[in-house]
Structure formats: C-alpha cells, structure tokens
Amino acid sequence: MTSPKSTAPSQSRDLAAEDLTCDAITADFRIYQRRRGHRFSLDDLATAWDAVAARPDAQRYVDLGCGIGSVLHMVVWSLRRAGGLAFALGVEAQAASLALCRRSLAHNRIEALVTLWHGDLREVAAAWREERVDLVTGTPPYLPLGTAVVSPDPQRAGARMELLGGVEDYLAAAARLLRPSGRAVICADGRRPERVVEGARAAGLVPLRRRDLWPHAGAQHPLLSVWTLAPLAGAAPPLEHLRTDVRDPAGARTAEALAMRAAFGL
C-alpha cells in the first residue's frame, strides 16, 4: 500500500525534550500527549464509543485527521478484541501530532497493524485507490477561521480551528472511502447540526443517528454531537436522536458517561 506521504514524517520538534505525559486510553493502551498541547477529550471518547457500536465487525478502518491517535487507539483496541480487524489507517496533516501517534503505536506494539499517512485528508480521499473500508471516524475542528482567536501553538490551533477544512470536508472524504455497507462516525459542533445535514447530503451520506452530549441537564446547548452516517441507498430511514448527559445534578458522571469509559476498560 502506498500514499503520497506514506512514510513517517521527520519530527518537527524534539519530542524527547517536550513535556510529555503517557496516559491510559484503554485498559492496556497508553498514548503520548503534550502536557500543554492538544490532548484526549470527551469528543474522542464519544466518537470511538459510537463508532465501535456502529460497526463492531469492521475489518477495514480509517481515522481521518487522527491527530495524536486517541480515537484510532480506542477503536483499534475494541475491533482487535472482536477478532476481525485486518487493516487500520490514520491520516494526519500535522507532523508533530503524527509523530506522537507513531510513538504511541510503538509503545502499544501495534505499529505493524496500523498504517499512518502524513497528508491532508481531502487530498488523500480524492486520490484513494485502495479497497473501500467498513468504518471511518473523524473529529474535525469546530471553529471556522474568523470566529475565534487562532492559538499561537500550531497543534492546538489545528485541533480547534478549521485550517484544513471542517465537518463538510470530513464527510466528503468519508463518502469516498466507505463501501456501501460502511459507516462514518463524525463528531461535530452540537450547536450547528445543519452543517452535518447539508454536508451529508452533498456527500451522498444519510444520517442514521445523532447523539447530543450535554454537560448536564440544565445546560443551554450540547457540548457536541456525534453523528453516525451511511452511504445513501434508497429512502433515508428515520433519524435516531439521542441525548447523553455527562454529569448529573450533583456533578458526578452519569451512568451513560461511565459506560463510555467502561467500554474501553477505563
């Protein structure tokens, strides 16, 4: 298998000197993260949870914009335990994040199973000539340029701002990679569902499920939404719309929030 940039990128900064942490991402996988950089979050956990539920039998899997590898590691951990995973690929544009992901894969001894491609997911999808896949995940940034201050830290800026496209681009890329029975699971801004609906329509995908994650019952809007989508074939089924509260009135994690963590042995 080849890609325009299929080999590991040179590290753009001395990660050995970086202030890193090595943290549990599943029962027996750990990932390297910059202490003051982009880190594992609820977005990643919820996306991985719904992805594994959408296609627990997936044999071919791609994570678009994999970053430091949070979703990638969780989904691979689950699918490998199910016994069917044959191919996993992470695509990431930022060299520093990809280097951390590669380091984590080696730490967890799965570098032979997971391939990393360094590049813009839009270009990778447009040039895709490989066999199509069963499952695609993505956790795109939520903020269009001009709507917030861009962080001076390139890694944090790329995770927050739509420097290389937004959710619409992730949906279009996923549609190019999926086989007819495949599923895309994408995280998006919970306040802008119309972007996913319109982006899915343009890409030829149909939303099957929308899970809104709320910080607590009294919040004014959801923290985020995780969407499960499929290639359009015939009439679209009714959308399943779920609500998950992360904290109860006392501030403790809800049963559903705990179930998300437990699914990965946390």
ChimeraX commands (.cxc) that place a marker at each C-alpha (Angstrom):
marker #1 position 0.00,0.00,0.00 radius 0.5
marker #1 position 1.31,3.43,-0.89 radius 0.5
marker #1 position 0.40,7.03,-0.28 radius 0.5
marker #1 position 1.79,10.40,-1.38 radius 0.5
marker #1 position 3.48,10.55,2.04 radius 0.5
marker #1 position 3.28,7.04,3.40 radius 0.5
marker #1 position 6.45,7.11,5.48 radius 0.5
marker #1 position 6.82,8.67,8.90 radius 0.5
marker #1 position 7.43,12.41,8.85 radius 0.5
marker #1 position 10.55,13.81,10.41 radius 0.5
marker #1 position 9.74,15.24,13.80 radius 0.5
marker #1 position 9.37,18.99,13.52 radius 0.5
marker #1 position 10.34,19.46,17.14 radius 0.5
marker #1 position 12.39,17.49,19.64 radius 0.5
marker #1 position 9.68,15.36,21.21 radius 0.5
marker #1 position 12.22,13.82,23.56 radius 0.5
marker #1 position 12.66,17.24,25.15 radius 0.5
marker #1 position 8.94,18.05,25.06 radius 0.5
marker #1 position 6.98,17.96,28.32 radius 0.5
marker #1 position 5.00,14.79,27.55 radius 0.5
marker #1 position 2.64,12.59,29.50 radius 0.5
marker #1 position 1.87,8.94,28.77 radius 0.5
marker #1 position -1.75,8.30,29.68 radius 0.5
marker #1 position -4.19,5.39,29.65 radius 0.5
marker #1 position -6.54,5.46,26.65 radius 0.5
marker #1 position -7.90,1.91,27.13 radius 0.5
marker #1 position -7.37,-0.88,29.65 radius 0.5
marker #1 position -3.95,-1.67,28.19 radius 0.5
marker #1 position -3.14,1.04,25.62 radius 0.5
marker #1 position -1.45,4.32,26.50 radius 0.5
marker #1 position -0.88,7.42,24.38 radius 0.5
marker #1 position 1.74,10.15,24.47 radius 0.5
marker #1 position 0.39,13.70,24.78 radius 0.5
marker #1 position 1.94,17.12,25.19 radius 0.5
marker #1 position 1.16,18.38,28.66 radius 0.5
marker #1 position 0.22,21.81,27.26 radius 0.5
marker #1 position -0.78,20.74,23.76 radius 0.5
marker #1 position -3.79,19.07,22.19 radius 0.5
marker #1 position -4.99,16.24,24.42 radius 0.5
marker #1 position -7.51,13.39,24.56 radius 0.5
marker #1 position -11.04,14.67,25.21 radius 0.5
marker #1 position -14.71,13.76,25.51 radius 0.5
marker #1 position -15.08,14.25,21.74 radius 0.5
marker #1 position -12.68,11.38,21.16 radius 0.5
marker #1 position -14.27,9.07,23.72 radius 0.5
marker #1 position -17.82,9.60,22.45 radius 0.5
marker #1 position -16.80,9.22,18.81 radius 0.5
marker #1 position -14.93,5.97,19.46 radius 0.5
marker #1 position -17.85,4.63,21.52 radius 0.5
marker #1 position -20.41,5.20,18.79 radius 0.5
marker #1 position -18.01,4.01,16.08 radius 0.5
marker #1 position -17.50,0.63,17.71 radius 0.5
marker #1 position -21.27,0.33,18.19 radius 0.5
marker #1 position -21.89,1.19,14.53 radius 0.5
marker #1 position -19.60,-1.47,13.06 radius 0.5
marker #1 position -18.26,-3.83,15.75 radius 0.5
marker #1 position -17.43,-6.28,12.95 radius 0.5
marker #1 position -15.36,-3.83,10.89 radius 0.5
marker #1 position -12.32,-5.35,9.20 radius 0.5
marker #1 position -11.10,-2.21,7.42 radius 0.5
marker #1 position -10.99,1.09,9.31 radius 0.5
marker #1 position -9.76,4.65,8.63 radius 0.5
marker #1 position -9.46,7.55,11.08 radius 0.5
marker #1 position -9.42,10.91,9.25 radius 0.5
marker #1 position -7.41,13.64,10.95 radius 0.5
marker #1 position -6.19,11.16,13.55 radius 0.5
marker #1 position -4.09,13.69,15.47 radius 0.5
marker #1 position -2.25,12.05,18.36 radius 0.5
marker #1 position -4.26,8.87,17.81 radius 0.5
marker #1 position -6.87,8.94,20.58 radius 0.5
marker #1 position -9.86,7.66,18.57 radius 0.5
marker #1 position -7.59,5.47,16.46 radius 0.5
marker #1 position -6.23,3.65,19.50 radius 0.5
marker #1 position -9.63,3.15,21.14 radius 0.5
marker #1 position -11.30,1.82,18.02 radius 0.5
marker #1 position -8.38,-0.44,17.12 radius 0.5
marker #1 position -8.32,-1.78,20.68 radius 0.5
marker #1 position -12.01,-2.68,20.51 radius 0.5
marker #1 position -12.05,-4.08,16.97 radius 0.5
marker #1 position -8.94,-6.14,17.57 radius 0.5
marker #1 position -10.55,-7.69,20.64 radius 0.5
marker #1 position -13.52,-8.63,18.45 radius 0.5
marker #1 position -11.06,-10.55,16.29 radius 0.5
marker #1 position -11.85,-9.16,12.85 radius 0.5
marker #1 position -9.66,-6.12,12.23 radius 0.5
marker #1 position -7.34,-6.60,9.25 radius 0.5
marker #1 position -6.47,-3.02,8.25 radius 0.5
marker #1 position -6.34,0.29,10.10 radius 0.5
marker #1 position -5.14,3.64,8.77 radius 0.5
marker #1 position -4.69,7.05,10.37 radius 0.5
marker #1 position -4.40,10.19,8.22 radius 0.5
marker #1 position -2.96,13.35,9.76 radius 0.5
marker #1 position -1.56,16.62,8.38 radius 0.5
marker #1 position 0.43,17.79,11.42 radius 0.5
marker #1 position 3.86,16.20,11.64 radius 0.5
marker #1 position 4.19,16.74,15.41 radius 0.5
marker #1 position 0.87,15.04,16.17 radius 0.5
marker #1 position 1.62,12.19,13.79 radius 0.5
marker #1 position 5.00,11.63,15.44 radius 0.5
marker #1 position 3.29,11.30,18.83 radius 0.5
marker #1 position 0.75,8.90,17.36 radius 0.5
marker #1 position 3.53,6.78,15.87 radius 0.5
marker #1 position 5.33,6.74,19.21 radius 0.5
marker #1 position 2.15,5.55,20.93 radius 0.5
marker #1 position 1.59,2.81,18.35 radius 0.5
marker #1 position 5.11,1.53,19.01 radius 0.5
marker #1 position 4.59,1.73,22.78 radius 0.5
marker #1 position 1.45,-0.39,22.43 radius 0.5
marker #1 position 3.12,-2.76,19.94 radius 0.5
marker #1 position 0.53,-2.29,17.21 radius 0.5
marker #1 position 2.65,-0.41,14.67 radius 0.5
marker #1 position 2.53,-3.45,12.38 radius 0.5
marker #1 position -1.29,-3.36,12.33 radius 0.5
marker #1 position -1.85,0.40,11.95 radius 0.5
marker #1 position -0.56,2.43,9.00 radius 0.5
marker #1 position -0.09,6.20,9.26 radius 0.5
marker #1 position -0.23,8.58,6.32 radius 0.5
marker #1 position 1.03,12.14,6.58 radius 0.5
marker #1 position -1.14,14.42,4.48 radius 0.5
marker #1 position -4.28,16.49,4.00 radius 0.5
marker #1 position -7.30,14.20,4.36 radius 0.5
marker #1 position -9.03,15.96,1.45 radius 0.5
marker #1 position -6.17,15.10,-0.90 radius 0.5
marker #1 position -5.85,11.55,0.44 radius 0.5
marker #1 position -9.56,10.89,-0.12 radius 0.5
marker #1 position -9.53,12.41,-3.60 radius 0.5
marker #1 position -6.63,10.14,-4.60 radius 0.5
marker #1 position -7.97,7.00,-2.87 radius 0.5
marker #1 position -7.35,3.88,-4.95 radius 0.5
marker #1 position -7.36,1.29,-2.17 radius 0.5
marker #1 position -10.10,-1.15,-1.28 radius 0.5
marker #1 position -13.01,0.62,0.39 radius 0.5
marker #1 position -13.50,0.36,4.13 radius 0.5
marker #1 position -16.14,-0.62,6.68 radius 0.5
marker #1 position -15.68,2.23,9.14 radius 0.5
marker #1 position -14.45,5.83,9.02 radius 0.5
marker #1 position -14.12,8.12,12.03 radius 0.5
marker #1 position -13.32,11.82,12.32 radius 0.5
marker #1 position -13.21,14.51,14.99 radius 0.5
marker #1 position -12.88,17.71,12.95 radius 0.5
marker #1 position -12.26,21.15,14.45 radius 0.5
marker #1 position -15.44,23.15,15.04 radius 0.5
marker #1 position -14.46,26.78,14.52 radius 0.5
marker #1 position -14.28,28.41,11.06 radius 0.5
marker #1 position -11.47,30.91,10.59 radius 0.5
marker #1 position -12.52,34.36,11.74 radius 0.5
marker #1 position -14.80,33.12,14.52 radius 0.5
marker #1 position -12.13,32.82,17.24 radius 0.5
marker #1 position -8.53,33.73,18.02 radius 0.5
marker #1 position -6.07,31.27,16.48 radius 0.5
marker #1 position -3.73,29.75,19.07 radius 0.5
marker #1 position -0.02,30.50,18.54 radius 0.5
marker #1 position 0.57,26.79,19.18 radius 0.5
marker #1 position 0.21,25.09,15.76 radius 0.5
marker #1 position -1.00,21.79,17.19 radius 0.5
marker #1 position -3.70,23.38,19.33 radius 0.5
marker #1 position -4.70,25.74,16.52 radius 0.5
marker #1 position -5.17,22.85,14.09 radius 0.5
marker #1 position -7.31,20.91,16.55 radius 0.5
marker #1 position -9.59,23.89,17.22 radius 0.5
marker #1 position -9.74,25.92,14.01 radius 0.5
marker #1 position -10.79,24.78,10.53 radius 0.5
marker #1 position -7.38,25.37,8.97 radius 0.5
marker #1 position -7.71,22.38,6.62 radius 0.5
marker #1 position -11.46,22.14,6.26 radius 0.5
marker #1 position -14.41,21.45,8.51 radius 0.5
marker #1 position -17.02,18.77,9.04 radius 0.5
marker #1 position -18.22,19.04,5.44 radius 0.5
marker #1 position -14.76,18.05,4.20 radius 0.5
marker #1 position -14.61,15.10,6.57 radius 0.5
marker #1 position -18.00,13.89,5.34 radius 0.5
marker #1 position -16.96,14.22,1.70 radius 0.5
marker #1 position -13.75,12.31,2.39 radius 0.5
marker #1 position -15.57,9.57,4.31 radius 0.5
marker #1 position -18.02,9.07,1.44 radius 0.5
marker #1 position -15.12,8.40,-0.95 radius 0.5
marker #1 position -13.66,5.73,1.34 radius 0.5
marker #1 position -16.75,3.81,2.50 radius 0.5
marker #1 position -18.11,0.65,0.96 radius 0.5
marker #1 position -21.93,0.52,0.60 radius 0.5
marker #1 position -22.36,-1.25,3.95 radius 0.5
marker #1 position -19.90,1.04,5.72 radius 0.5
marker #1 position -20.47,3.62,8.43 radius 0.5
marker #1 position -18.97,7.04,9.13 radius 0.5
marker #1 position -18.94,8.33,12.70 radius 0.5
marker #1 position -18.12,12.02,12.91 radius 0.5
marker #1 position -18.07,14.47,15.82 radius 0.5
marker #1 position -19.40,17.99,15.22 radius 0.5
marker #1 position -20.46,21.23,16.89 radius 0.5
marker #1 position -23.67,20.48,18.78 radius 0.5
marker #1 position -24.97,23.98,18.05 radius 0.5
marker #1 position -24.74,23.64,14.26 radius 0.5
marker #1 position -26.48,20.40,13.20 radius 0.5
marker #1 position -27.39,21.90,9.84 radius 0.5
marker #1 position -23.75,21.75,8.78 radius 0.5
marker #1 position -23.76,17.98,9.14 radius 0.5
marker #1 position -27.16,17.57,7.47 radius 0.5
marker #1 position -26.16,19.69,4.49 radius 0.5
marker #1 position -22.65,18.25,4.28 radius 0.5
marker #1 position -24.02,14.70,4.37 radius 0.5
marker #1 position -26.49,15.47,1.59 radius 0.5
marker #1 position -23.74,16.91,-0.59 radius 0.5
marker #1 position -21.52,13.89,0.06 radius 0.5
marker #1 position -24.20,11.28,-0.61 radius 0.5
marker #1 position -24.45,10.16,3.01 radius 0.5
marker #1 position -27.55,9.75,5.18 radius 0.5
marker #1 position -27.52,10.41,8.95 radius 0.5
marker #1 position -28.71,7.39,10.92 radius 0.5
marker #1 position -28.06,8.57,14.46 radius 0.5
marker #1 position -27.32,11.84,16.21 radius 0.5
marker #1 position -26.09,11.73,19.80 radius 0.5
marker #1 position -26.03,15.09,21.58 radius 0.5
marker #1 position -23.72,15.21,24.59 radius 0.5
marker #1 position -24.79,17.73,27.20 radius 0.5
marker #1 position -22.62,18.83,30.13 radius 0.5
marker #1 position -25.64,18.50,32.47 radius 0.5
marker #1 position -29.43,18.61,32.40 radius 0.5
marker #1 position -29.69,22.39,32.79 radius 0.5
marker #1 position -27.24,23.38,30.05 radius 0.5
marker #1 position -28.37,25.71,27.26 radius 0.5
marker #1 position -26.82,23.74,24.40 radius 0.5
marker #1 position -24.94,20.46,23.87 radius 0.5
marker #1 position -21.18,20.28,24.13 radius 0.5
marker #1 position -21.00,18.32,20.89 radius 0.5
marker #1 position -22.87,15.87,18.69 radius 0.5
marker #1 position -21.67,12.53,17.36 radius 0.5
marker #1 position -23.26,11.50,14.07 radius 0.5
marker #1 position -23.42,8.02,12.55 radius 0.5
marker #1 position -23.92,8.07,8.78 radius 0.5
marker #1 position -24.14,5.60,5.90 radius 0.5
marker #1 position -23.92,5.83,2.11 radius 0.5
marker #1 position -27.33,6.78,0.75 radius 0.5
marker #1 position -29.20,3.86,-0.82 radius 0.5
marker #1 position -32.92,4.32,-1.34 radius 0.5
marker #1 position -35.18,6.14,1.09 radius 0.5
marker #1 position -33.49,7.57,4.17 radius 0.5
marker #1 position -34.56,5.89,7.44 radius 0.5
marker #1 position -35.80,7.98,10.38 radius 0.5
marker #1 position -33.00,9.67,12.32 radius 0.5
marker #1 position -32.39,8.25,15.79 radius 0.5
marker #1 position -31.81,11.27,18.05 radius 0.5
marker #1 position -30.23,10.54,21.44 radius 0.5
marker #1 position -29.31,12.71,24.40 radius 0.5
marker #1 position -26.46,11.89,26.77 radius 0.5
marker #1 position -25.87,13.99,29.89 radius 0.5
marker #1 position -22.26,13.79,31.01 radius 0.5
marker #1 position -22.83,14.93,34.62 radius 0.5
marker #1 position -25.75,14.56,36.99 radius 0.5
marker #1 position -27.11,17.44,39.15 radius 0.5
marker #1 position -24.54,16.62,41.84 radius 0.5
marker #1 position -21.68,16.89,39.36 radius 0.5
marker #1 position -20.89,13.18,39.22 radius 0.5
marker #1 position -20.53,11.27,35.97 radius 0.5
marker #1 position -23.81,9.79,34.78 radius 0.5
marker #1 position -24.28,6.06,34.20 radius 0.5
marker #1 position -24.01,6.59,30.45 radius 0.5
marker #1 position -20.81,8.62,30.79 radius 0.5
marker #1 position -19.34,5.86,32.93 radius 0.5
marker #1 position -20.44,3.28,30.35 radius 0.5
marker #1 position -18.47,5.11,27.65 radius 0.5
marker #1 position -15.31,4.81,29.71 radius 0.5
marker #1 position -16.02,1.22,30.75 radius 0.5
marker #1 position -16.36,0.19,27.11 radius 0.5
marker #1 position -12.62,0.80,26.77 radius 0.5
marker #1 position -11.64,-0.62,30.15 radius 0.5
marker #1 position -11.25,2.77,31.83 radius 0.5
marker link #1:1,2 radius 0.2
marker link #1:2,3 radius 0.2
marker link #1:3,4 radius 0.2
marker link #1:4,5 radius 0.2
marker link #1:5,6 radius 0.2
marker link #1:6,7 radius 0.2
marker link #1:7,8 radius 0.2
marker link #1:8,9 radius 0.2
marker link #1:9,10 radius 0.2
marker link #1:10,11 radius 0.2
marker link #1:11,12 radius 0.2
marker link #1:12,13 radius 0.2
marker link #1:13,14 radius 0.2
marker link #1:14,15 radius 0.2
marker link #1:15,16 radius 0.2
marker link #1:16,17 radius 0.2
marker link #1:17,18 radius 0.2
marker link #1:18,19 radius 0.2
marker link #1:19,20 radius 0.2
marker link #1:20,21 radius 0.2
marker link #1:21,22 radius 0.2
marker link #1:22,23 radius 0.2
marker link #1:23,24 radius 0.2
marker link #1:24,25 radius 0.2
marker link #1:25,26 radius 0.2
marker link #1:26,27 radius 0.2
marker link #1:27,28 radius 0.2
marker link #1:28,29 radius 0.2
marker link #1:29,30 radius 0.2
marker link #1:30,31 radius 0.2
marker link #1:31,32 radius 0.2
marker link #1:32,33 radius 0.2
marker link #1:33,34 radius 0.2
marker link #1:34,35 radius 0.2
marker link #1:35,36 radius 0.2
marker link #1:36,37 radius 0.2
marker link #1:37,38 radius 0.2
marker link #1:38,39 radius 0.2
marker link #1:39,40 radius 0.2
marker link #1:40,41 radius 0.2
marker link #1:41,42 radius 0.2
marker link #1:42,43 radius 0.2
marker link #1:43,44 radius 0.2
marker link #1:44,45 radius 0.2
marker link #1:45,46 radius 0.2
marker link #1:46,47 radius 0.2
marker link #1:47,48 radius 0.2
marker link #1:48,49 radius 0.2
marker link #1:49,50 radius 0.2
marker link #1:50,51 radius 0.2
marker link #1:51,52 radius 0.2
marker link #1:52,53 radius 0.2
marker link #1:53,54 radius 0.2
marker link #1:54,55 radius 0.2
marker link #1:55,56 radius 0.2
marker link #1:56,57 radius 0.2
marker link #1:57,58 radius 0.2
marker link #1:58,59 radius 0.2
marker link #1:59,60 radius 0.2
marker link #1:60,61 radius 0.2
marker link #1:61,62 radius 0.2
marker link #1:62,63 radius 0.2
marker link #1:63,64 radius 0.2
marker link #1:64,65 radius 0.2
marker link #1:65,66 radius 0.2
marker link #1:66,67 radius 0.2
marker link #1:67,68 radius 0.2
marker link #1:68,69 radius 0.2
marker link #1:69,70 radius 0.2
marker link #1:70,71 radius 0.2
marker link #1:71,72 radius 0.2
marker link #1:72,73 radius 0.2
marker link #1:73,74 radius 0.2
marker link #1:74,75 radius 0.2
marker link #1:75,76 radius 0.2
marker link #1:76,77 radius 0.2
marker link #1:77,78 radius 0.2
marker link #1:78,79 radius 0.2
marker link #1:79,80 radius 0.2
marker link #1:80,81 radius 0.2
marker link #1:81,82 radius 0.2
marker link #1:82,83 radius 0.2
marker link #1:83,84 radius 0.2
marker link #1:84,85 radius 0.2
marker link #1:85,86 radius 0.2
marker link #1:86,87 radius 0.2
marker link #1:87,88 radius 0.2
marker link #1:88,89 radius 0.2
marker link #1:89,90 radius 0.2
marker link #1:90,91 radius 0.2
marker link #1:91,92 radius 0.2
marker link #1:92,93 radius 0.2
marker link #1:93,94 radius 0.2
marker link #1:94,95 radius 0.2
marker link #1:95,96 radius 0.2
marker link #1:96,97 radius 0.2
marker link #1:97,98 radius 0.2
marker link #1:98,99 radius 0.2
marker link #1:99,100 radius 0.2
marker link #1:100,101 radius 0.2
marker link #1:101,102 radius 0.2
marker link #1:102,103 radius 0.2
marker link #1:103,104 radius 0.2
marker link #1:104,105 radius 0.2
marker link #1:105,106 radius 0.2
marker link #1:106,107 radius 0.2
marker link #1:107,108 radius 0.2
marker link #1:108,109 radius 0.2
marker link #1:109,110 radius 0.2
marker link #1:110,111 radius 0.2
marker link #1:111,112 radius 0.2
marker link #1:112,113 radius 0.2
marker link #1:113,114 radius 0.2
marker link #1:114,115 radius 0.2
marker link #1:115,116 radius 0.2
marker link #1:116,117 radius 0.2
marker link #1:117,118 radius 0.2
marker link #1:118,119 radius 0.2
marker link #1:119,120 radius 0.2
marker link #1:120,121 radius 0.2
marker link #1:121,122 radius 0.2
marker link #1:122,123 radius 0.2
marker link #1:123,124 radius 0.2
marker link #1:124,125 radius 0.2
marker link #1:125,126 radius 0.2
marker link #1:126,127 radius 0.2
marker link #1:127,128 radius 0.2
marker link #1:128,129 radius 0.2
marker link #1:129,130 radius 0.2
marker link #1:130,131 radius 0.2
marker link #1:131,132 radius 0.2
marker link #1:132,133 radius 0.2
marker link #1:133,134 radius 0.2
marker link #1:134,135 radius 0.2
marker link #1:135,136 radius 0.2
marker link #1:136,137 radius 0.2
marker link #1:137,138 radius 0.2
marker link #1:138,139 radius 0.2
marker link #1:139,140 radius 0.2
marker link #1:140,141 radius 0.2
marker link #1:141,142 radius 0.2
marker link #1:142,143 radius 0.2
marker link #1:143,144 radius 0.2
marker link #1:144,145 radius 0.2
marker link #1:145,146 radius 0.2
marker link #1:146,147 radius 0.2
marker link #1:147,148 radius 0.2
marker link #1:148,149 radius 0.2
marker link #1:149,150 radius 0.2
marker link #1:150,151 radius 0.2
marker link #1:151,152 radius 0.2
marker link #1:152,153 radius 0.2
marker link #1:153,154 radius 0.2
marker link #1:154,155 radius 0.2
marker link #1:155,156 radius 0.2
marker link #1:156,157 radius 0.2
marker link #1:157,158 radius 0.2
marker link #1:158,159 radius 0.2
marker link #1:159,160 radius 0.2
marker link #1:160,161 radius 0.2
marker link #1:161,162 radius 0.2
marker link #1:162,163 radius 0.2
marker link #1:163,164 radius 0.2
marker link #1:164,165 radius 0.2
marker link #1:165,166 radius 0.2
marker link #1:166,167 radius 0.2
marker link #1:167,168 radius 0.2
marker link #1:168,169 radius 0.2
marker link #1:169,170 radius 0.2
marker link #1:170,171 radius 0.2
marker link #1:171,172 radius 0.2
marker link #1:172,173 radius 0.2
marker link #1:173,174 radius 0.2
marker link #1:174,175 radius 0.2
marker link #1:175,176 radius 0.2
marker link #1:176,177 radius 0.2
marker link #1:177,178 radius 0.2
marker link #1:178,179 radius 0.2
marker link #1:179,180 radius 0.2
marker link #1:180,181 radius 0.2
marker link #1:181,182 radius 0.2
marker link #1:182,183 radius 0.2
marker link #1:183,184 radius 0.2
marker link #1:184,185 radius 0.2
marker link #1:185,186 radius 0.2
marker link #1:186,187 radius 0.2
marker link #1:187,188 radius 0.2
marker link #1:188,189 radius 0.2
marker link #1:189,190 radius 0.2
marker link #1:190,191 radius 0.2
marker link #1:191,192 radius 0.2
marker link #1:192,193 radius 0.2
marker link #1:193,194 radius 0.2
marker link #1:194,195 radius 0.2
marker link #1:195,196 radius 0.2
marker link #1:196,197 radius 0.2
marker link #1:197,198 radius 0.2
marker link #1:198,199 radius 0.2
marker link #1:199,200 radius 0.2
marker link #1:200,201 radius 0.2
marker link #1:201,202 radius 0.2
marker link #1:202,203 radius 0.2
marker link #1:203,204 radius 0.2
marker link #1:204,205 radius 0.2
marker link #1:205,206 radius 0.2
marker link #1:206,207 radius 0.2
marker link #1:207,208 radius 0.2
marker link #1:208,209 radius 0.2
marker link #1:209,210 radius 0.2
marker link #1:210,211 radius 0.2
marker link #1:211,212 radius 0.2
marker link #1:212,213 radius 0.2
marker link #1:213,214 radius 0.2
marker link #1:214,215 radius 0.2
marker link #1:215,216 radius 0.2
marker link #1:216,217 radius 0.2
marker link #1:217,218 radius 0.2
marker link #1:218,219 radius 0.2
marker link #1:219,220 radius 0.2
marker link #1:220,221 radius 0.2
marker link #1:221,222 radius 0.2
marker link #1:222,223 radius 0.2
marker link #1:223,224 radius 0.2
marker link #1:224,225 radius 0.2
marker link #1:225,226 radius 0.2
marker link #1:226,227 radius 0.2
marker link #1:227,228 radius 0.2
marker link #1:228,229 radius 0.2
marker link #1:229,230 radius 0.2
marker link #1:230,231 radius 0.2
marker link #1:231,232 radius 0.2
marker link #1:232,233 radius 0.2
marker link #1:233,234 radius 0.2
marker link #1:234,235 radius 0.2
marker link #1:235,236 radius 0.2
marker link #1:236,237 radius 0.2
marker link #1:237,238 radius 0.2
marker link #1:238,239 radius 0.2
marker link #1:239,240 radius 0.2
marker link #1:240,241 radius 0.2
marker link #1:241,242 radius 0.2
marker link #1:242,243 radius 0.2
marker link #1:243,244 radius 0.2
marker link #1:244,245 radius 0.2
marker link #1:245,246 radius 0.2
marker link #1:246,247 radius 0.2
marker link #1:247,248 radius 0.2
marker link #1:248,249 radius 0.2
marker link #1:249,250 radius 0.2
marker link #1:250,251 radius 0.2
marker link #1:251,252 radius 0.2
marker link #1:252,253 radius 0.2
marker link #1:253,254 radius 0.2
marker link #1:254,255 radius 0.2
marker link #1:255,256 radius 0.2
marker link #1:256,257 radius 0.2
marker link #1:257,258 radius 0.2
marker link #1:258,259 radius 0.2
marker link #1:259,260 radius 0.2
marker link #1:260,261 radius 0.2
marker link #1:261,262 radius 0.2
marker link #1:262,263 radius 0.2
marker link #1:263,264 radius 0.2
marker link #1:264,265 radius 0.2
marker link #1:265,266 radius 0.2
view
